[in-house]
Amino acid sequence: MERSLIIIKPDAVCKGRIGEVIGRIEKKGFIIRALKIVRLTKKKAEEFYGIYRGMPFFKGLVKFMISAPSVMMVVEGRGVIKKMREMIGARVPSEAKKRTIRGDLASDDRRNIIHGSDSRKNAAREIKIFFKPNEIYKYDKKDWLNSEPDRNS
């Protein structure tokens, strides 16, 4: 199984789109192995977007990413990286197809509501930035069927 880091960015959080984005991911059958809401520090945002250091948009991107909380997720499934990138759509929302997350929900190329890893190598690097191994859970979707509820609580 393949994993991807998915970030629901500050604009989506502030627009109240967290549930809609997560719903789309789960409807595709992907499993969320880790999830947390985080207000990035400047240092953490600069670490994550370090490959863009020196680019004209770097400072603005960091400023945007620290402006409000983001939701970080580790999403798992067969071909999840490619399939999530297709679900997300083009970086510039006006170029994204309808029924993609950006095509339906994003407003502009810098506030494009979501990030998804673009390769296995980058997914591994990105996941390590935001999650410790013990924060990523392995479970079977059917586990709850085999458990007995505690009737004394």
N, C-alpha and C positions, 0 to 999 in steps of 0.2 A: 504494500500500500504506500501511496505517495502522500506527502504532507506539503501544505502551503501556509505561509503566514498571510492572513487577511487582516487589514486594518480598516475599520470603519472610522473615517477621519472626522475632525472636529465639526465640519459643516453638516455632515449627516447626523451627528450626535445632537447638534443644536437645532436641527430641523425636525427632530423626533423620528428619524428613519431607521433606528437601530433594529427594531423588530421586523420591519419590512425586509431589510437586507438579510438578516439571519433567516427569516422565513424562506426567502428565495434559495439560500444555500441548503437548508434542510430539505426543501422540496425536491432538490436534485439528488437527494440520497447521500450527501456527504455527511460525515460525522464530525462534530465539533469536539475536539480532544482537549482544548484549553480555551478559556475565555476570561478576559478581565478588562475593566475600564481603567484607563490610565491617563493622567495628565502628564504629558512628556516634559522633561526638563530640557533646557537648551542643549545641554551636554549629550543627552540621549538622542535627541532629534539630529544633532550634528553627527553623531556616531552612525545612526541609521542611514542618513542621506549623505554620508561622507564621500561617496563616489562622485557627487555633484559639486563638491567644494571647489570654489573658484569660478563656477558658472554664474552668469548674471542673476539667475533666479534663486540661487542657494539661500541667501539671507531671508528673502521673502517666504520661501518654502518652510524654513525653520520657524520663522515668526508665526506663520499660519498653523503649523503643527503643534505649537505650544500654546495657542490661543484659547483652547478649550480641551476637554477630555476626548480621547479616542478609545475605541474598543478594539482590543487585540485578540485575535483568535488563531488557533492552530486547527486547520481543517484537513481532514484526511479522506481519501478515496482513490479509486482507480483513475489515473489520469487527471487528478484534481487540479494540477497546475494549469494545464492547457484548457480544461473545461471551465475553470474559474475565470481565466483570462477572457474566454469567449463570453461568459456570463457578464463580466464586468464591462466589456466594450472598450472602444477607443478612448485614449487619454483625454482627448478634446470632446466633451459631450455632444457638441453640434455635429461631430463626425461619427458618433456612436449610433449603432442601429437601435431602433425601437425594440423594446422588450429586453434590452440589456440594462444593467443597473445604472450605468452612467447615462445612457440614452434616455432613460425614464426619470432619473432622480437628480442628476448633477446639473450645476448651473454654469460653470465656466472651467477653463483648462487648469486653473490653479486650485479651484475648489471642486474637485471631481469625486468627492465623497468616499472613495475606496481605493485601497492598494491590494494587489495580489502578487505574490512571488512570481518571477518570470522563468525560473529554472530550479532544478533540484539543489544545485550548489547554493544559489542565493536563498532559497527557502531555508536550508540548514543554517546559513549564516544569520538570516533575519530572525528565525525562531529563537536562536541562542541569545540574541540581544534582549528579547523581551520575556522569555520563559526559562525557568530552571527545569531540569528533567522531571523533578517530582511534581511539577505543576501541570504536566501533560498526562492525561488519564487514558488508560486503555480499558475499554469495557465493550461488551457486546450489547447491541441495541435490545436484545431479548433478555438481558440479565434481570430486569424487573419482573418478568413473567415468572421466574423461578424463585423469587423471594417472597417470604411471608411477611405481611405487615405486622408491626408490633401492636397488638390489640390492647395492650395495657397503657398506652400513652394517650 
